[in-house]
Amino acid sequence: MKIYSKLIVFALTLFLFNACTQDYIDSITKVDPGTDESAPQITVNFPPDGYELQTNEAVTSIDIDFKVTDDIEIKSISLKVDGAEINNYSEFKDYRVAMEKYTYDNVTTGSHVLTVEATDTDGKTSTTNVNFTKAPPYVPKYAGETFYMPFNNEYREMNSLTLATAVGMPGFTDGIQQGTAYQGAADSYLTFPATSLQGDEFSATFWLKLPSTIDGPAGLLVMSPEDTNNPDAQNVRTSGFRLFYDNSGGLAQIKGNVGTGDGETWVDGGDAAKFDPAVNNGWLHVAFTISKTAATLYVNGQLIKQSATTGVDWTGCDLLSIMSGAPRFTGWGHYSCTGDMDELRLYNKALSQAEIQTMMLKEESMFHMGFDGNYKDAVSGDAATVVGSPDYAYGDGVSGDAYQGATDSYLTFPTTGLQQSNEFSASCWLKLPSTIDSNAGILVMGPEDTANPDAQNDRTSGFRFFYDNSGGLAYFKVNVGTGSGETWVDGGDAAKVDPAVNSGWIHLAMTISGTDVAYYINGQQVGTATTTGIDWTGCDLFSIMSGAPRFTGWGHLSCTGEMDELYLFNKALSADEVTLLANE
């Protein structure tokens, strides 16, 4: 056996030798890779440029996905965020192609720059930058708010950041403010888990635009139990609530129904609850509140109907339907509403009429800056330009954070869309600096004074809301340009505020109509004057917390105090509306 084995090995060796010498197997030859002609190519798959990361965590993570290719060989890759390296790569399975993923877990609120820098073996380097932001954690805007759906191109609830389930083909349309709203469609609606939204008291508010023709009943908001005995025509009303409208001769008659456990409570306002879509073809504000003793319906801030109740029972109510009675309230044909809905909020309290009217007013604003971790207008989503070094008074605002003024610091904002009529109003909260040692601008929208670029003071258009230093007191005044002249509103002693006495927040408001200008401190009117109306010529810039750059001729520079909850309106607020804002 050993002899045979040796013979076999010898034969195989001889065969392989002959095969190699007779070119049966090609020899390995070195291939010249050629000239390194180009730098590495970088593709960032995620995040896309301009991406906004939404989370209610203060610090969160982002999954980075990128690809690098080179014509010869990749030497190294550096991954950076805001200029600081977070990872690097120098070993690659394929020396010409690198596909990498990396989770960066220290993303804070604000704007960030992701940088991918790749170098090849010839020393050529490429760099790609991607801008992304982390939105500030959503802060409920109103006391008791548990649910908020703004319908801005998605069906996301902002407190939980959970997406609703869309049934059918709902869409989006123009909203009550800038941005989008829910657009109804036949056999279409949203559903959302309901258990966490329930309590002893409950309220819902939203804006509704009726369909052009009321050709049947429709559900608006429904939180009902499942009717297992009638799966195709469900109508158990002993728990939950149903807010809907019936077709009353072509009018939408809005009604509410509350299940009390052992019965039900109807909220039917009769003729007061009927709305003609031919007449009411704009947005209606609808509010429905449930306490332990009453269920109440409001439309446009006005009481429509209040009914006594023993309170709501939530047994079996695990689903919220939006813009339809389906699937839990279809027994009387309350299917999809083909109208529009915007700014849907739910609360764990029974709202008062004043609270509802205040919410309605704020949601009619054309500009809102809450200063909660950013200098963005919440209506347009656009950010102000920052001049100097203002800061945030974290947690010190009327609601959340506030703007903290500093010397030679302020914000500017383009006025596009803010000058829509001959009427205008502004409302804000202000905390004065501890010492009034100079004049200061609060809100200014004026034209450029090209003749005096370093001391601008053209007052023929726009407005100026400011204070003068009056012996250590802040003396508030308003000036409005009428085109052919100007209107001064000077409240005298009533408009003087002592920071030593008024060291907390004060509410300021200014209103301009075609006939009158007025301003208010803490809801009280301190000055008024007749006017021929405001002229907007050349007023392309809005300054916040300074007169600069358009109103500096008399030294009205930066206010070093604090500001919060700035609202602008394209109407002249009434005294009652100012009071609502001042009493929030």
Secondary structure as UniProt FT lines:
FT   HELIX           2..21
FT   TURN            22..23
FT   STRAND          41..46
FT   TURN            49..50
FT   STRAND          51..53
FT   STRAND          59..69
FT   STRAND          74..81
FT   TURN            82..83
FT   STRAND          84..89
FT   TURN            95..96
FT   STRAND          97..108
FT   STRAND          110..120
FT   TURN            121..122
FT   STRAND          125..134
FT   TURN            143..144
FT   STRAND          145..149
FT   STRAND          156..157
FT   TURN            158..161
FT   STRAND          162..163
FT   STRAND          165..167
FT   STRAND          171..174
FT   STRAND          180..183
FT   TURN            186..187
FT   STRAND          189..193
FT   HELIX           195..197
FT   STRAND          202..209
FT   STRAND          218..223
FT   TURN            228..229
FT   TURN            231..232
FT   STRAND          241..248
FT   TURN            249..250
FT   STRAND          251..259
FT   STRAND          264..268
FT   HELIX           270..273
FT   STRAND          274..275
FT   TURN            277..279
FT   STRAND          284..290
FT   STRAND          294..299
FT   TURN            300..301
FT   STRAND          302..308
FT   TURN            315..316
FT   STRAND          319..322
FT   TURN            326..328
FT   TURN            331..332
FT   STRAND          340..347
FT   HELIX           353..363
FT   STRAND          367..369
FT   TURN            378..380
FT   STRAND          385..387
FT   STRAND          391..393
FT   TURN            394..395
FT   STRAND          402..404
FT   TURN            407..408
FT   STRAND          410..414
FT   TURN            416..417
FT   STRAND          424..431
FT   STRAND          440..445
FT   TURN            450..451
FT   TURN            453..454
FT   STRAND          463..470
FT   TURN            471..472
FT   STRAND          473..481
FT   STRAND          486..490
FT   HELIX           492..495
FT   STRAND          496..497
FT   TURN            499..501
FT   STRAND          506..512
FT   STRAND          516..521
FT   TURN            522..523
FT   STRAND          524..530
FT   TURN            537..538
FT   STRAND          541..544
FT   TURN            548..550
FT   TURN            553..554
FT   STRAND          562..569
FT   HELIX           575..582
//
